[in-house]
């Protein structure tokens, strides 16, 4: 079996191609375009590498894979991999506390978003809550999208804000508009905005918040 890997830095400014040759679940030889020759990983692989490196036609063919395979596939895949943005479906629910009496805890669910980098922050009266916030890892759904759950472990205050940019945010970028929660639904037209500029109306979600607070 041959496993091909492509690594890209700044688009196609620098491209690295790695071909891994595997037999019986063991890699015995590999070709790295940054090295330019076959390298054996086992005694059998070392013999294979010596024979392959002495064949100039085979060696030139392997070296051309970085352009023929990696660069070409980048151009084909960019529209639906690199440029793809799917904003999260955001909901907040009140979950009971199994060990402590009193009000439940707020759980934010960010579902079905792409790409994986996402930021979830709880705010109270304009101040970020840095403690008592527990998040799962960003979990792949198996269909290119991801999900994350973030729990506020203290009883919810009367009013606060959740910020959930839908995607990676560049360092130094201004904060995104926040999602409000409280005893009343958000005002009509409230929205969250992802890092890519996506917007989603929160009317239905706001009604759900009202039910949570009863």
C-alpha positions in Angstrom: 0.0 0.0 0.0 1.2 3.5 -0.8 -0.1 6.4 1.4 0.4 9.8 -0.1 0.5 13.0 2.1 0.6 16.6 1.0 1.7 19.5 3.2 1.0 23.2 2.2 2.4 26.4 3.7 0.9 29.7 2.6 -1.1 28.0 -0.1 1.3 26.6 -2.7 4.2 28.8 -1.7 5.8 25.8 -0.2 4.5 22.3 -0.9 5.9 19.0 0.6 4.9 15.6 -0.7 5.5 12.4 1.2 4.9 8.9 -0.1 4.8 6.1 2.5 5.1 2.5 1.3 3.4 0.1 3.8 3.3 -3.7 3.9 1.5 -5.7 6.6 0.9 -2.4 8.6 4.6 -1.6 8.6 6.2 1.3 6.7 9.3 0.0 5.1 10.3 2.9 2.9 9.2 6.5 2.2 9.9 9.3 -0.2 10.0 12.9 1.0 10.1 15.6 -1.6 12.1 17.8 0.8 14.8 15.1 0.8 14.5 14.0 -2.9 15.4 10.3 -2.5 13.9 7.1 -1.2 14.7 6.4 2.5 14.4 2.9 3.9 12.7 2.4 7.2 13.4 -1.4 7.6 16.2 -3.6 6.3 14.0 -4.6 3.4 13.1 -1.0 2.8 16.8 0.0 2.7 17.4 -2.5 -0.1 14.3 -1.1 -1.9 15.6 2.4 -1.5 19.0 1.6 -2.9 17.5 0.0 -6.0 15.0 2.8 -6.5 17.6 5.6 -6.0 19.8 4.0 -8.7 16.9 4.2 -11.2 17.0 7.7 -12.5 13.7 7.5 -14.3 11.9 6.2 -11.2 13.6 8.8 -9.1 12.6 11.7 -11.4 9.0 10.4 -11.4 8.9 10.3 -7.6 10.3 13.9 -7.5 7.6 15.1 -9.9 4.8 13.9 -7.6 5.0 17.1 -5.6 3.7 19.0 -8.6 1.7 16.4 -10.4 -0.1 15.2 -7.3 0.1 17.7 -4.4 -0.1 21.0 -6.2 -2.7 19.8 -8.7 -4.9 18.4 -5.9 -4.6 21.7 -4.0 -6.0 23.6 -6.9 -8.9 21.1 -7.3 -9.7 20.9 -3.6 -9.3 24.5 -2.5 -12.9 25.6 -3.3 -14.5 23.0 -1.0 -11.7 22.5 1.6 -9.7 25.7 2.1 -12.4 28.2 1.3 -15.3 26.2 2.8 -17.1 27.8 5.7 -20.1 26.4 7.5 -21.3 28.4 10.5 -22.3 26.5 13.7 -25.8 25.9 14.7 -25.9 27.4 18.2 -28.2 26.6 21.1 -28.2 27.1 24.8 -30.0 24.8 27.2 -30.5 24.5 30.9 -29.2 21.3 32.3 -29.8 20.0 35.9 -27.0 19.8 38.4 -26.7 16.2 39.6 -24.7 17.0 42.8 -25.9 20.5 43.9 -29.3 21.8 44.7 -30.6 25.0 43.1 -30.7 26.2 39.5 -29.2 24.2 36.7 -26.3 25.0 34.6 -26.1 26.6 31.1 -24.8 24.4 28.3 -23.9 25.9 24.9 -23.9 23.6 22.0 -22.1 24.6 18.8 -23.0 22.0 16.1 -22.2 21.2 12.5 -19.5 23.8 11.8 -16.4 23.9 9.6 -13.5 24.5 9.8 -12.6 23.2 13.3 -11.1 26.2 15.0 -13.8 27.9 17.1 -13.9 30.1 20.2 -16.6 30.0 22.9 -16.7 32.5 25.7 -19.2 33.3 28.5 -19.7 37.0 29.5 -21.5 38.5 32.5 -22.1 42.2 32.5 -19.5 42.7 29.8 -16.8 40.8 31.7 -15.5 37.5 30.5 -16.0 34.5 32.9 -12.6 32.8 32.9 -13.4 30.2 35.6 -16.0 27.5 36.0 -16.2 27.0 32.2 -15.7 23.5 30.9 -15.5 22.6 27.3 -15.2 19.3 25.3 -12.7 18.9 22.6 -13.8 19.9 19.2 -15.2 16.6 17.9 -15.5 15.6 14.2 -18.9 14.4 13.1 -17.4 12.3 10.4 -19.0 14.3 7.6 -16.5 17.3 7.4 -18.3 19.1 10.2 -17.5 19.5 13.9 -19.2 20.1 17.2 -18.3 21.4 20.7 -20.1 21.7 24.0 -19.3 24.3 26.6 -20.7 24.2 30.1 -20.9 27.1 32.6 -20.5 25.3 35.9 -22.0 28.0 38.1 -25.7 28.9 38.4 -26.6 31.2 35.5 -26.8 34.9 36.3 -29.8 37.0 35.5 -28.4 38.1 32.2 -25.2 37.6 30.3 -23.7 37.1 26.9 -22.1 34.2 24.9 -19.6 34.9 22.1 -19.2 32.1 19.5 -17.3 33.1 16.4 -18.0 30.6 13.6 -14.5 29.7 12.6 -10.9 30.7 13.2 -10.3 34.3 14.2 -7.1 36.0 13.1 -4.9 37.4 16.0 -5.8 41.0 16.7 -9.2 40.8 15.0 -12.0 42.7 16.8 -14.5 40.8 18.9 -17.5 39.4 17.1 -21.1 40.4 18.1 -22.3 38.4 21.0 -25.3 36.2 21.6 -27.5 37.3 24.5 -29.3 35.2 27.0 -31.5 36.1 30.0 -35.1 35.9 31.3 -36.3 37.6 28.1 -35.7 36.5 24.5 -33.2 38.6 22.6 -34.5 41.6 20.8 -35.8 41.0 17.2 -33.0 40.8 14.7 -30.4 39.7 17.2 -27.7 37.6 15.6 -24.4 36.0 15.9 -21.6 36.6 13.4 -18.9 34.2 12.4 -15.3 35.1 11.6 -16.1 34.7 7.9 -18.9 37.2 8.2 -21.8 34.7 8.4 -24.9 35.9 10.1 -27.8 33.9 11.6 -31.0 35.2 13.0 -31.8 34.1 16.6 -35.5 34.6 16.9 -36.3 30.9 17.4 -33.4 30.4 19.7 -34.4 33.4 21.8 -37.8 31.9 22.4 -36.1 28.8 23.6 -34.1 30.8 26.1 -37.3 32.3 27.5 -38.6 28.8 28.1 -35.4 27.8 29.9 -35.8 30.6 32.4 -39.5 30.1 32.7 
